[in-house]
């Protein structure tokens, strides 16, 4: 393969890896209170029950 194809492959792979590393560095955990977690779990249970009825 010509040299410019190898250069293009290196640039593409570098941008993919760089984007993934930037995404990992900027990700922050969600700090939810116990009440918020309870509401989320309750909603999930309700939606699962609704989906089971629809099926």
N, C-alpha and C positions, 0 to 999 in steps of 0.2 A: 504494500500500500504506500501511496505517496506520503511525504512527511506532513502535509497539511491535514490529512485525514487523522493521523495520530494526534496532531495538535488539537484538532476539533474534539476528538474523543476525550483527551485530557481535560480540556476546558469544560465539556459537558459534565463529566464525572466530578470535577472539582466544584462546579456550581451545585450539583445535587448534594454532595457531601457537605459543602459549606452551608447550604440551606437547612439541612437536617441538624447540623450542629448549632446553628443560630436558633432554630426552633426549640431544641433541647435546652439551650441556655436561657431562653426567655420564658419558658414554661414555669408557672408558679402554682403551688398547691392551693386548693380552695380551703379557706378557713371558715367552715360552717359551724354554727352553734348546734347544740343538741336538739333544740326545737326545730331548726331547719332540716336537720337530718331525719327527724321523726316524720315531718311533713312529706319529705321526698319519699321515704319508704312507704308511707301510707298511700301516696299517689301512685306509686309503682304497683302496689298490691291491688288498688282499685282498677288500674288500667289492665293489669293481667287478668283480673276477673271479667272485665268488660270484653277483652279480646277472646277469652274462653267462651263467653256467651255468644259472641258473633261467629265463632267457628262452628 
